[in-house]
Amino acid sequence: MCIPWKKQVVAVLLLLCLPLIFIGCGGGGGGGGTRIISGVAVKGPIMGGLVSVYRLQLNGSRGALLGTGTTGNDGSYAVRIPASVTGPVVVTVTGRAGATYLSESTNGPVPFTAADSFSAVVDNFNPDVPVTVSPLTEAAFQKLPLILEQKATVTTITTQVLQSAVVAANAQVGDLFNVADILAPPAQSTAYQAALMVIDQMIVDSKAGGTVTDTTAVMTVINQAIADVNPALPAYQTFVDVFTTAAAQVAVDNPGAIAAAVVSMTAQVTNPPLEPNFADITAPSAVTGLSATTAAIDSTTSTVVLTWTAASDNIAVAGYEVYRDGTKIGTTTTATFIDSPVTSNVTYVYTVVAFDAAGNFSAASAPLSVKPNQASLSVTVSGQLSGDLLAQLDLTPPTAPTGLAAVTTAITGTASSVALSWNASTDNVGVTGYDVFRDGVKVGTTAARSFTDASVTSAILYSYTVKAFDAAGNRSAASAALSVTPNRPSLGVTVSGQVTP
């Protein structure tokens, strides 16, 4: 029996569309399926932007398109790409009709036009690690080809060299803005949030002055400065002038942690770290002494605190990448990293790789197998803790911190920040962190040997102490108390050509 022509056409179209249906459901991609790359696009949050994921070519430009999507109301995105994709990729968020971003300065929506575009470069795609796209990642994307040009003068550009250049570009921008990882979510970093606020204020200020009319123009100022971080160059000085004016306003409008981060960032921008020698191809030494302590969070999850001996380099080590079971889980600039939470009673294998400012990677450290224990139930027998359980408990507290010192910085006419530092405590197993107290009240906890009390009243006497604690929850005695009186900003008064004391 013959099929009527209309039904025949429908049948043919259905057969043609079946592969597309399977691909859309994750069944295509040459039989390899798909994976998702996700993250957030911010300037504040970019809503309704077009997200495109590309392979990254050896010259630092975008290659083949791998997938597309859009950003949600909170700036989040999730794009399916072929499961076979590994190595360097680029995520680009472009404006279009109806797309907006939320201004941190005015708290109102601002058009994110077709002329506006931010990209982020990733050295090695991992679907488990979110990718932030922001003005900082755009600056790194613009810097990447310049770094590759320098590397090409001493070596052939391979995928491995490209990956090292990506790390170097992201690290340099992060160093300039005091942001440890510009690909990580800004919500996790006060410094990142402060940087985005200052950039937004730069846009607001420029529009008010009539010098620019869109986001792209301010990004041009930033990108020209990042092209060669040198305070002696006019392009960099233009950036400093615009940045410091905006930063002062953000600090006034946001007293507290943001203001303290802005003050620190302004000092870094004004006196930036030297431009790295990107032609350096000497890798750091491999990390040694990798060790771990674990602490149960609840009956099924734990925390793993990793520490290691610092690597060395012909110039300087810039940071470390931490891997769990072969997958990168984070980046740190110190010789310690906290992996939390992980599943208890599961064996994990950790390695650490050092890198320098030019993006050269060391060999991986010797692998360390870690099996976090589940939380134990204390059992008493005749009023005594049973010996087998007692033997597993760490009951020794760390030593009290010493050398507590402070530096104060005026934020406004009435508010200041207090930056505290101290000498490391010691412990029979390992120190996990420190609690900081102001006038006997805890004001924060940190894993580092420093803490910034972001906003206190100037000309008031405060007393600070610090206690160390370990993974078992043992706490040290308090440090010696340190009295601090933050000063108000001074007003220079000139008399007969001299400034009064």
QUIPE-V567339 format. One record per backbone hydrogen bond with DSSP energy under -0.5 kcal/mol. CO is the residue of the C=O (numbers start at 0). NH is the residue of the N-H. E is the energy in kcal/mol with one decimal. If there is no record, write none. Layout:
co | nh | e
CO | NH | E
CO | NH | E
This chain:
co | nh | e
1 | 3 | -0.5
3 | 7 | -2.2
4 | 8 | -2.3
5 | 9 | -2.1
6 | 10 | -2.4
7 | 11 | -2.3
8 | 12 | -2.6
9 | 13 | -2.4
10 | 14 | -2.1
11 | 15 | -2.2
12 | 16 | -1.9
13 | 17 | -1.3
14 | 18 | -0.5
16 | 20 | -2.3
17 | 21 | -2.3
18 | 22 | -2.4
19 | 23 | -2.7
20 | 24 | -1.3
21 | 26 | -3.7
21 | 27 | -0.6
22 | 25 | -2.0
27 | 32 | -1.9
28 | 31 | -1.2
32 | 82 | -2.1
34 | 80 | -2.9
35 | 37 | -0.5
36 | 78 | -2.7
37 | 130 | -2.5
38 | 76 | -1.9
39 | 41 | -0.5
39 | 132 | -2.5
40 | 45 | -2.6
43 | 42 | -2.8
44 | 46 | -0.6
44 | 101 | -1.2
46 | 99 | -2.0
48 | 50 | -0.5
48 | 70 | -1.7
49 | 93 | -2.6
50 | 68 | -2.2
51 | 91 | -3.0
52 | 65 | -3.6
52 | 66 | -1.2
53 | 89 | -2.6
54 | 56 | -0.6
54 | 62 | -3.1
56 | 59 | -2.1
60 | 56 | -2.8
63 | 54 | -2.2
66 | 52 | -2.7
68 | 50 | -3.0
70 | 47 | -1.6
71 | 74 | -1.8
74 | 40 | -2.8
75 | 71 | -2.9
76 | 38 | -1.7
78 | 36 | -2.6
80 | 34 | -2.9
81 | 84 | -1.7
86 | 124 | -2.6
87 | 55 | -1.5
88 | 121 | -2.6
89 | 53 | -2.8
89 | 91 | -0.5
90 | 119 | -2.1
91 | 51 | -2.8
91 | 93 | -0.5
92 | 117 | -2.3
93 | 49 | -2.7
95 | 98 | -2.2
98 | 111 | -2.5
99 | 46 | -3.4
100 | 102 | -0.6
100 | 109 | -2.6
102 | 106 | -1.9
107 | 102 | -2.6
109 | 100 | -2.3
110 | 112 | -0.7
111 | 95 | -1.2
112 | 94 | -0.8
112 | 115 | -1.9
115 | 94 | -2.5
117 | 92 | -3.1
119 | 90 | -2.5
121 | 88 | -1.6
125 | 128 | -2.0
127 | 129 | -0.6
129 | 131 | -0.5
130 | 39 | -0.7
132 | 41 | -2.6
133 | 137 | -2.1
134 | 138 | -1.8
135 | 139 | -1.7
136 | 140 | -2.3
137 | 141 | -2.1
138 | 142 | -1.5
139 | 143 | -1.8
140 | 144 | -0.6
142 | 145 | -0.7
142 | 146 | -1.7
143 | 147 | -2.3
144 | 148 | -1.8
145 | 149 | -1.4
146 | 150 | -2.2
147 | 151 | -2.3
148 | 152 | -0.5
149 | 152 | -1.0
150 | 153 | -1.7
150 | 154 | -1.8
155 | 157 | -0.8
157 | 161 | -2.8
158 | 162 | -2.5
159 | 163 | -1.9
160 | 164 | -2.1
161 | 165 | -2.2
162 | 166 | -2.2
163 | 167 | -2.1
164 | 168 | -2.6
165 | 169 | -2.5
166 | 170 | -2.4
167 | 171 | -2.4
168 | 172 | -1.8
169 | 173 | -2.1
170 | 174 | -2.8
171 | 175 | -2.0
172 | 176 | -1.7
173 | 178 | -2.5
174 | 177 | -0.8
177 | 179 | -0.6
180 | 183 | -1.2
182 | 131 | -1.9
184 | 187 | -1.9
185 | 188 | -2.1
188 | 192 | -2.0
189 | 193 | -2.4
190 | 194 | -2.3
191 | 195 | -2.2
192 | 196 | -2.0
193 | 197 | -2.3
194 | 198 | -2.3
195 | 199 | -2.2
196 | 200 | -2.3
197 | 201 | -2.2
198 | 202 | -1.8
199 | 203 | -2.3
200 | 204 | -3.1
201 | 205 | -2.2
202 | 206 | -2.3
203 | 207 | -2.2
204 | 208 | -1.9
205 | 209 | -0.6
205 | 210 | -1.7
205 | 211 | -1.0
206 | 209 | -0.8
213 | 217 | -1.0
214 | 218 | -2.1
215 | 219 | -1.8
216 | 220 | -1.3
217 | 221 | -2.0
218 | 222 | -3.1
219 | 223 | -2.4
220 | 224 | -1.4
221 | 225 | -2.4
222 | 226 | -1.7
223 | 227 | -0.5
224 | 227 | -0.9
225 | 228 | -0.5
227 | 229 | -1.6
229 | 232 | -2.3
232 | 236 | -2.1
233 | 237 | -2.4
234 | 238 | -1.7
235 | 239 | -2.5
236 | 240 | -2.5
237 | 241 | -2.1
238 | 242 | -3.0
239 | 243 | -2.9
240 | 244 | -1.5
241 | 245 | -1.8
242 | 246 | -3.0
243 | 247 | -2.1
244 | 248 | -1.3
245 | 249 | -2.2
246 | 250 | -2.5
247 | 251 | -1.7
248 | 252 | -2.3
249 | 253 | -1.5
253 | 258 | -1.1
255 | 259 | -2.2
256 | 260 | -2.3
257 | 261 | -2.5
258 | 262 | -2.4
259 | 263 | -2.1
260 | 264 | -2.4
261 | 265 | -2.7
262 | 266 | -1.8
263 | 267 | -1.6
264 | 268 | -2.7
265 | 269 | -2.6
266 | 270 | -1.8
268 | 271 | -0.6
275 | 277 | -1.3
276 | 279 | -2.0
280 | 282 | -0.6
286 | 365 | -0.5
287 | 308 | -2.8
290 | 306 | -2.2
292 | 304 | -3.2
294 | 302 | -2.7
297 | 374 | -0.7
299 | 343 | -2.7
300 | 296 | -2.7
300 | 297 | -1.6
301 | 340 | -0.6
301 | 341 | -2.4
302 | 294 | -2.0
302 | 304 | -0.5
303 | 305 | -0.6
303 | 338 | -3.1
304 | 292 | -1.9
305 | 336 | -2.2
306 | 290 | -2.7
308 | 287 | -0.8
311 | 284 | -3.0
315 | 356 | -0.6
318 | 354 | -2.4
319 | 331 | -2.4
320 | 352 | -2.6
321 | 328 | -3.0
321 | 329 | -1.1
322 | 350 | -1.9
323 | 326 | -1.7
326 | 323 | -2.7
329 | 321 | -2.7
331 | 319 | -2.8
334 | 307 | -1.6
336 | 305 | -3.3
336 | 338 | -0.5
337 | 339 | -0.7
338 | 303 | -2.6
341 | 301 | -2.7
342 | 345 | -0.9
345 | 371 | -0.7
347 | 349 | -0.5
347 | 369 | -3.0
348 | 324 | -3.6
349 | 367 | -2.4
350 | 322 | -2.9
351 | 364 | -1.9
352 | 320 | -3.1
353 | 361 | -2.9
354 | 317 | -2.3
354 | 318 | -1.8
355 | 358 | -1.9
359 | 355 | -1.5
362 | 286 | -0.5
367 | 349 | -2.9
369 | 347 | -3.3
371 | 344 | -4.0
375 | 377 | -0.6
378 | 385 | -1.7
380 | 383 | -1.8
383 | 380 | -3.2
385 | 389 | -2.5
386 | 390 | -2.2
388 | 391 | -1.0
388 | 392 | -0.6
389 | 392 | -1.1
392 | 394 | -0.7
394 | 396 | -0.6
401 | 422 | -3.2
404 | 420 | -2.1
406 | 418 | -3.2
408 | 416 | -2.7
413 | 457 | -2.9
414 | 410 | -2.8
414 | 411 | -1.8
415 | 455 | -2.9
416 | 408 | -2.3
417 | 419 | -0.7
417 | 452 | -3.1
418 | 406 | -1.9
419 | 450 | -2.0
420 | 404 | -2.7
422 | 401 | -0.6
425 | 398 | -2.5
429 | 470 | -0.7
432 | 468 | -2.4
433 | 445 | -2.3
434 | 466 | -2.4
435 | 442 | -3.0
435 | 443 | -1.1
436 | 464 | -1.9
437 | 440 | -1.9
440 | 437 | -2.9
443 | 435 | -2.9
445 | 433 | -2.7
448 | 421 | -1.6
450 | 419 | -3.5
450 | 452 | -0.6
451 | 453 | -1.1
452 | 417 | -2.2
455 | 415 | -2.7
456 | 459 | -0.9
459 | 485 | -0.6
461 | 483 | -2.9
462 | 438 | -3.7
463 | 481 | -2.5
464 | 436 | -3.0
465 | 478 | -2.0
466 | 434 | -2.9
467 | 475 | -3.0
468 | 431 | -2.3
468 | 432 | -1.8
469 | 472 | -1.9
473 | 469 | -1.7
481 | 463 | -2.8
483 | 461 | -3.0
485 | 458 | -4.3
489 | 491 | -0.6
491 | 493 | -0.5
492 | 499 | -2.2
494 | 497 | -1.8
497 | 494 | -3.1
497 | 499 | -0.5
